[in-house]
Amino acid sequence: MNDEKPLWLWKFPNLPSVPQELVDLAYESINTWNHDPKNTNYITNDQETFLQDGQTKKSVAFVQFLVDEKIIDWVHENIVVEGAHSNIRVARSTIDPHGGEKHKVAHTDLTRDFTLIYLLESGGPNHRTVFYQERGQPLVRERRTVVYDYSKLEELASVRIPLNRWIILQSQVLHAVENIPNHRISFQIGIHDLDGMKTPVDTWTDV
């Protein structure tokens, strides 16, 4: 992506629902702790804090779990062609064992320009995904940019992602997830080539 303002922050592609058999396989990966051994940054990310409205708040991390080959094959047949994505994972957020509030600090993603998400559990009834721009900085940022002081940020827009529906996010724009005290679980596909999607961009909707 370049530094020009994207035409959208999120879109809803017209893509098929994930079959229950594959959802069950995703939960099996979580329950057996079949996590991605290359993804160990969640250990340190889970200790992050940020400053918002004069309050210090805790940030969640997302643990990436490996998925069964059946899921990968289904994704290539129905969602995105092989070679147009960086990874296919199921992700689960960490939680505060003491029941405290949790959020995901404003950031850009590490390995992808766009993130395709299929939410299985929201993390809480008041969750929302929020997009920001840091004052004095371009809208599209370098990968793995994190802003810990929200007084530097201007909120652009937010969306409450529905369960069991695909959404694609501009993940090189600063974004955060608020109000997820419980586990937030989703399929996540890192996309670097929108032309590889199974439905054309001009058919995607805003709501």
N, C-alpha and C positions, 0 to 999 in steps of 0.2 A: 504494500500500500504506500501511497505517497502522502504528502502533507496537505493535500486538498481536502476540503470538508466532504465526508461521505454523504451520499444522498439519503442514507438511512442509518439508524443505529441498531435496529433489529427488524427482522422480517419473519413472517410465518410461511415457509414453503409448503406446498401441497404435497405432502409425503405420507406414506402409509403408516399406520400405527404399528408398534412393535408387537409381534405375537406373544401371547402369554408364556409359551414355552421358552422363548428367549429371555423374557423378563425373569423367569424362574432360574435360568442359567446365570443371569447377572447376580441375583441374590446368592446363588451358590458360591460364586467367586468371593463375594463379601463375607459370607458365613465361614468359609474355609480360609479366609485371609490370604487369598491368591492375589496379593498386591503386586504392582509393578516394581521390581527390585531397583530399577533405575530412578524411581520417584521416591527419594528419601527426604526431599526438602520439606515435606509436610511436618517433620519433627520440629524443625526450627520455626516454620511458619505458624505453628500452633501457639507459639509464645509471643507472637507479635501483638503490639497494642498500637492504637492511634488516638488522635485527639479530635473530638467532634463536639461543637457547642460547649467548649470549655471542660468537657468530661473525657477522661481516659477510658477507652473501651477496648474489649478483647476482640481479636480477629480469629476467625476459624481458619483451619487448613482443609484442603481436600485431598483425601487419599485416593490414588488411582489404582484400580483393580484391573487385572487382565481379563479378557473376555474369551469365551469359547469360540472355536473356529466356526461353529454354526452361526454365531452372531456376525462374525466378520463376513462370511459368505452372504448372509442375508443383506447386510449393509451394502455390499458391492452390487447385489442384484437390484436393490430397491431404493437406495439413498444416494450414494456417491460412488463413482467409478474408482477402481484401484489406481493409485498414483496421484489422485487429486486431494488426498488427505494426509495428515502427518501422523495421526494415531486414532485408535478407536478404543475407548475405555468406559468403564462404569466408575463413577466417582461418588464418594460419600464424605460429607463434611464431618469434622470433629465436633464434639460438644463439650460443654463445661459439666463435669460430673456433679458439680454442686448446684446445677440448675440456673446458672447466671445467663444473662443475655449474650448473644453471639452475633457477630457480623463478619463479613469478609471485606477487608480494607480495600480502598480504591487502588486499582492496579490495571496494568495491561498483562496479557498472557505471555508465557515464556516461549511456546513452541508453535503458535498458530496466529494467522491473521484474522480468521473468523472461527467462531465456535458454534457448532450445531449441537443443541441440547434437547433432550427428551426427558422431562422431569417425571420421576416416579414418586418421590416424596418431597414436599415443598420445604420442610424445615420449620414451618410455623405458619399460622394463619395470616400473619401480618407481613409476610415476606415481600420484598420487592427488590428488583435489580435496578440500580441507579447508574446513570451515565453522567460523567463530570468532564469539565475542562479546567485545567490548571491555569490560573490567570498569568498572562504573559508567555504562555507556551502554546505550541500548535495543538490542534485537536487530536491528530493521529500521532502517537508517540512510539518510541522505541519499545521493543519487547522487554518485559519484566521491569517496567517502571512502576514504582509504588509511591504514593503520597500519604504520609502519616499525619499531616496537619491539614484538616479539612477547611481551615480558614483560608487556605490558598485556592480552594476549589469553588467553581460555579456549577450548580446542578443544572443539567440540560434537560433530562427527561427520565422517566422511570416506567417500568413495566412489571406487572405481577404475572410471572410465567405460569400458564395453566399446566395442570398435570396431563400427561399422555398426549402431548402435542409437540411437534417439532418447532423449534424456533432457532434462528441463526442470529448471532450477535457480532457486531463489529468489535472484536476483542483487542484491537490495538488503539481503541479509545478507552480512556480511564473508566472503569466500571466497578461497582461494589454490590454486595448483597447485604441487605439489612434484615434484621429480625428473624434469625434462624436459630432459635435455641435448641431445636431438635435436629436429628440427622436429616440432611438434604441429600437425596440420592438421585442420580441421573445418568443416562447414557450421554457421553460427550465425544464428539468427533471434531478433531482439529482440521479445518479446511484451509487450503492455500490456493485452490483453483475453483472458482465458482462455476466455470464451464463444465466441471466434472459432475455437477449435481444432476440428479435424475429429472428434476423439473426446472424449466428455464426461469431465470431471475425475474423476467417481466410478468410472470404469473403469480409471484409471491404477494402476500397481503400484509397490511400494517396491523390488522387486528384479527 
